[in-house]
Every structure is written in C-alpha cells, then in structure tokens.
C-alpha cells in the first residue's frame, strides 16, 4: 500500500506544484495510439496499442507561449517475429517460428513548451520538451506458430531500467470553452535512453498518440 501511495504522489506532484502559481490551469489528459520498440536486435518489431492517462497543468505566459506538464500512467509495447532452432538431430536446420508480445508500464513526466498561433475560433499549437520515465513493470508473451510447441504468457521482464529519457514533440488545436480549455493533439515520443534490455540488447520505447486534454 505504501508503494502505491508513493507512486501516486510522484504522479500528482508535478501538476500540483505548477498549479500553485497564479493563472495556472489544471485538468487531465487521455490518449491512445501506436507504440513499438526499436533496437530489437535480430527481430522484426511491429506496432501494438499504446495508451496514456494522467494529469495536466498549464502556465500561460502570453497568447503565444505556455509551459505545461502532463504526468501520466502509460502502457507501451511492441511485437516481434522470431525463431528458435528445432532441437532434433533429424530436423537439422529447421526452426520453430513464433511471435513475441511485449508490454511495459511506467510513470512518465513530460515538461513541454507550447507555442500558439491564434485564429478566430481556436488556436493552433506546437509543443516540444523532455520526458522522464519511471518503469513500474513489464511482461512478455511468446506464441509459436506450431501449436504443439509450448510458449509462455505474461512472463515478467526483469531487465528494465528504473529511469529512462525521451523527447516529446507534437501539434494540435486548443479551444476556449465557457469552463476552460479543450485540446486535441498528436504527439510523438522518441526514446533517448534504453527502457530496458531484451536478449542482452537495449531497446527504446517509442509511441505516437492522439490525445484529449481538458483544463479548468
């Protein structure tokens, strides 16, 4: 229970700290999209579903510029094709092919600068900034094409880094409402440091998402 409360505190702190300043808006954000790992040596990685849910806080310095933070709980992952040799002297050179599915869960703390172009009914915006991630857990599932070969489900990924770093860029639109702000945006998160290691090779967790943010 103490660990859960500690992680919740880390999630809330950045948005709560920013919200102590005057003229700061706060709210939440949800997003979904596609994610995959890069640098998976010897494996042909493909995309799988990504999702994010968390808080949001914004300090508006002018109609054209703001500083924002979006601490969130996220789920990223990847899929990859692979093969292992058949351990049988009568089938020399044969392989069992399989698909590996990976999933990691983390807390992420992006701090972004946002630039606006005001229009008549909305504002266009572009954003960029660093992102610090804290891995919580991860698992992998292996399924063989040959159903007679046993794989595994939700095996723990033990070689995750505690902390990893990414860069976040994106663009979108901001709408003023009677009660606050509504934002729609597209974001790309590119890993800068390894999220962990698979088969002794580092991997970077990347994602592209479409999100909805609301602030009061």
Number of C-alpha atoms within 10 A of each C-alpha: 5 7 8 8 10 10 14 13 12 16 20 16 13 20 25 16 10 19 18 10 11 9 10 19 21 22 19 18 21 19 20 19 19 19 25 24 25 19 16 19 13 11 15 13 20 16 18 18 17 21 20 22 20 21 24 25 27 24 19 16 11 9 11 14 16 17 18 22 22 26 27 24 22 21 20 24 24 25 22 19 17 17 15 11 12 14 12 9 8 8 10 10 10 14 13 14 16 18 18 20 21 22 23 21 18 21 23 24 24 22 21 22 17 20 19 20 14 14 8 5 8 15 18 18 20 19 22 19 18 17 22 16 23 20 18 16 16 21 16 18 16 20 17 19 13 11 8 7 11 9 15 11 12 13 12 14 16 12 15 20 16 13 17 21 22 23 19 21 18 19 18 18 17 20 14 13 10 6 9 13 16 18 19 18 19 19 20 20 22 19 22 15 16 20 25 22 17 15 9 10 12 19 20 20 24 24 25 22 20 19 19 16 22 21 20 15
